[in-house]
Amino acid sequence: MNHSQKMTVTCDPNELVAPIHPTATITFLRPQDHERWLSGSYDDVIALQKPYPANAMTVRRPVFPSRKGAKIG
């Protein structure tokens, strides 16, 4: 039997995500960090668990209508 396991690791949001999700965002890894994430030390993993640069992201609609005051510039 083939099992697939997934999990989501979160970190503090960057300034682009914070208006939508003020408490956390998904930890995004760059391809060059995958091996370090999987086989690195505890300190390596903690160092990689940081907000993704806002200037490398875009946010598109729809924004959750239940998030009062969430605005995308």
Contacts in CASP RR format, 6 or more apart in sequence:
PFRMAT RR
TARGET T0000
AUTHOR 0000-0000-0000
METHOD contacts of the structure
MODEL  1
MNHSQKMTVTCDPNELVAPIHPTATITFLRPQDHERWLSGSYDDVIALQK
PYPANAMTVRRPVFPSRKGAKIG
8 26 0 8 1.000
9 26 0 8 1.000
9 27 0 8 1.000
9 49 0 8 1.000
10 24 0 8 1.000
10 25 0 8 1.000
10 26 0 8 1.000
10 27 0 8 1.000
11 24 0 8 1.000
11 25 0 8 1.000
11 26 0 8 1.000
11 27 0 8 1.000
11 49 0 8 1.000
11 50 0 8 1.000
11 51 0 8 1.000
12 24 0 8 1.000
12 25 0 8 1.000
12 50 0 8 1.000
12 51 0 8 1.000
13 21 0 8 1.000
13 22 0 8 1.000
13 23 0 8 1.000
13 24 0 8 1.000
13 25 0 8 1.000
13 51 0 8 1.000
14 25 0 8 1.000
14 51 0 8 1.000
14 52 0 8 1.000
14 53 0 8 1.000
14 54 0 8 1.000
14 57 0 8 1.000
15 54 0 8 1.000
16 54 0 8 1.000
16 57 0 8 1.000
16 59 0 8 1.000
17 25 0 8 1.000
17 51 0 8 1.000
17 54 0 8 1.000
17 57 0 8 1.000
17 59 0 8 1.000
19 69 0 8 1.000
19 70 0 8 1.000
19 71 0 8 1.000
19 72 0 8 1.000
20 59 0 8 1.000
20 63 0 8 1.000
20 64 0 8 1.000
20 67 0 8 1.000
20 70 0 8 1.000
20 72 0 8 1.000
25 51 0 8 1.000
25 52 0 8 1.000
27 48 0 8 1.000
27 49 0 8 1.000
27 50 0 8 1.000
27 52 0 8 1.000
28 52 0 8 1.000
29 37 0 8 1.000
29 48 0 8 1.000
33 48 0 8 1.000
36 44 0 8 1.000
36 48 0 8 1.000
37 44 0 8 1.000
37 45 0 8 1.000
37 48 0 8 1.000
59 72 0 8 1.000
60 72 0 8 1.000
61 72 0 8 1.000
63 70 0 8 1.000
63 71 0 8 1.000
63 72 0 8 1.000
64 70 0 8 1.000
END
